[in-house]
């Protein structure tokens, strides 16, 4: 079984940092974390039919974490015991998640999340231990199953007066009527208000499926009128080679605005592989150069920026696994060299 890793030791500047052991299926069975060459924690993993266990011990060998996971016949998580909490998962006939229930160490319910799906919409309802709906997340997806709109509602923690339905907000009020029912579907007396509305996010994509815009809107509670206010957005621009050439991020804050604009330029070889990339953010310019072997694997890297340079050289074994990484950093006239090595044993 050539190429199957049995163990991998990570050494940084001649000091052991991590030791991993894997079984023949490639699953990790033991993970040792080191601090200054001394064992800090050890995690042991066990796998059985539709069941897995992780136990983590501290440097003194005392158990400080135990995680158990049970799977159904479709290999979906059915139950988890993580620390002092227990989670139960339920799925529909289409294998989509329907609910997640969280219980504490005394088997008292803490939280329930219910999922429902209507055409291209996904509804997520978050209930407290009493079965009262606290928040609602509504996401609409496109044909590629990517989100194009997300609306988030949250019940206020204070008394409020229901607002009148204004033009353009009927949809929001219809969604907020869900808060009038508990987890069992019983009608409860909760007044519906625009104060439930927290934020709305709108996404756009190009023909390649790249996200080109993400705009965030927040409900303005201080305004006399019910309205959503633009608070910020992230915008990405791609060229005909599907390479990012510009990124613009903008966020309006209370007393100042946060804005970042980066321009990207590339040098490509005849196969379209990136040999050089430059990033200009106005206050800093970074030039990255890449070198590959005959298999197309990165073997060296150089990064130049305003205040210095970083170089990295990578070596691989015959199976294509990384065995050495040498990085040299020279910033603000300070030199630093990091040598990371990987000692690998195969089955």
Rosetta blueprint (number, residue, H / E / L):
1 X L
2 X L
3 X L
4 X L
5 X E
6 X E
7 X E
8 X E
9 X E
10 X E
11 X E
12 X E
13 X L
14 X L
15 X E
16 X E
17 X E
18 X E
19 X E
20 X E
21 X E
22 X E
23 X L
24 X L
25 X L
26 X L
27 X L
28 X E
29 X E
30 X E
31 X E
32 X E
33 X E
34 X E
35 X E
36 X L
37 X L
38 X E
39 X E
40 X E
41 X E
42 X E
43 X E
44 X E
45 X E
46 X E
47 X E
48 X E
49 X L
50 X L
51 X E
52 X E
53 X E
54 X E
55 X E
56 X E
57 X E
58 X E
59 X L
60 X L
61 X L
62 X L
63 X E
64 X E
65 X E
66 X E
67 X E
68 X E
69 X E
70 X E
71 X E
72 X L
73 X L
74 X L
75 X L
76 X L
77 X E
78 X E
79 X E
80 X E
81 X E
82 X E
83 X L
84 X L
85 X E
86 X E
87 X E
88 X E
89 X E
90 X E
91 X E
92 X L
93 X L
94 X L
95 X L
96 X L
97 X E
98 X E
99 X E
100 X E
101 X E
102 X E
103 X E
104 X L
105 X L
106 X L
107 X L
108 X L
109 X E
110 X E
111 X E
112 X E
113 X E
114 X E
115 X E
116 X E
117 X E
118 X E
119 X L
120 X L
121 X E
122 X E
123 X E
124 X E
125 X E
126 X E
127 X E
128 X L
129 X L
130 X L
131 X L
132 X L
133 X E
134 X E
135 X E
136 X E
137 X E
138 X E
139 X E
140 X E
141 X E
142 X L
143 X L
144 X L
145 X L
146 X L
147 X E
148 X E
149 X E
150 X E
151 X E
152 X E
153 X E
154 X E
155 X L
156 X L
157 X L
158 X L
159 X L
160 X L
161 X L
162 X L
163 X L
164 X L
165 X L
166 X L
167 X L
168 X L
169 X L
170 X H
171 X H
172 X H
173 X H
174 X H
175 X H
176 X H
177 X H
178 X H
179 X H
180 X H
181 X E
182 X L
183 X L
184 X L
185 X L
186 X L
187 X E
188 X L
189 X L
190 X L
191 X L
192 X L
193 X L
194 X H
195 X H
196 X H
197 X E
198 X E
199 X E
200 X E
201 X E
202 X E
203 X E
204 X E
205 X E
206 X L
207 X L
208 X L
209 X L
210 X L
211 X E
212 X E
213 X E
214 X E
215 X E
216 X E
217 X E
218 X E
219 X E
220 X L
221 X L
222 X L
223 X L
224 X L
225 X L
226 X L
227 X L
228 X E
229 X E
230 X E
231 X E
232 X E
233 X E
234 X E
235 X E
236 X E
237 X E
238 X E
239 X L
240 X L
241 X L
242 X L
243 X L
244 X E
245 X E
246 X E
247 X E
248 X E
249 X E
250 X E
251 X E
252 X E
253 X L
254 X L
255 X L
256 X L
257 X E
258 X E
259 X E
260 X E
261 X E
262 X E
263 X E
264 X E
265 X E
266 X E
267 X E
268 X E
269 X L
270 X L
271 X L
272 X L
273 X L
274 X E
275 X E
276 X E
277 X E
278 X E
279 X E
280 X E
281 X L
282 X L
283 X L
284 X L
285 X E
286 X E
287 X E
288 X E
289 X E
290 X E
291 X E
292 X E
293 X L
294 X L
295 X L
296 X L
297 X L
298 X E
299 X E
300 X E
301 X E
302 X E
303 X E
304 X E
305 X E
306 X L
307 X L
308 X E
309 X E
310 X E
311 X E
312 X E
313 X E
314 X E
315 X E
316 X E
317 X L
318 X L
319 X L
320 X L
321 X L
322 X E
323 X E
324 X E
325 X E
326 X E
327 X E
328 X E
329 X E
330 X E
331 X E
332 X L
333 X L
334 X E
335 X E
336 X E
337 X E
338 X E
339 X E
340 X E
341 X E
342 X E
343 X E
344 X E
345 X E
346 X E
347 X L
